[in-house]
């Protein structure tokens, strides 16, 4: 790192992302790296930390729009958004658990047709295993 910060390629390597990702995050207003007199971006520790937070939020299932909203909201709004995301994650986890139960059952199921097995029929009819509507 130079006294002015890391150049975009070094910052991208530090973060484990491509340079175009950092440029995109800048384009959507999530990052604001300092510009040198040459016009090059300089990523200081604070900007690198912000990029790390963006990555963490994305891994938690937040979109870039959600992440931007978090940064632009007051505490109550942030809590509401986080609670909504947590509820969505809980719903997704419930569907995954039910799918896993179904797969675990069919490994040992001796019925040749799903409709002949009461447990398979129950699991297949489970709303948690059905795709969510995209409407």
VENPE-V941510 format. One record per pair of residues at least 12 apart in sequence whose C-alpha atoms are under 7 Angstrom apart, sorted by sequence separation. I is the first residue (numbers start at 1). J is the second residue. If there is no record, write none. Layout:
i->I j->J
i->I j->J
This chain:
i->54 j->67
i->33 j->47
i->31 j->47
i->102 j->123
i->98 j->128
i->99 j->129
i->98 j->129
i->11 j->43
i->8 j->41
i->95 j->128
i->7 j->41
i->8 j->42
i->94 j->128
i->95 j->129
i->7 j->42
i->8 j->43
i->6 j->42
i->7 j->43
i->5 j->42
i->6 j->43
i->15 j->52
i->4 j->42
i->5 j->43
i->6 j->44
i->30 j->68
i->5 j->44
i->4 j->44
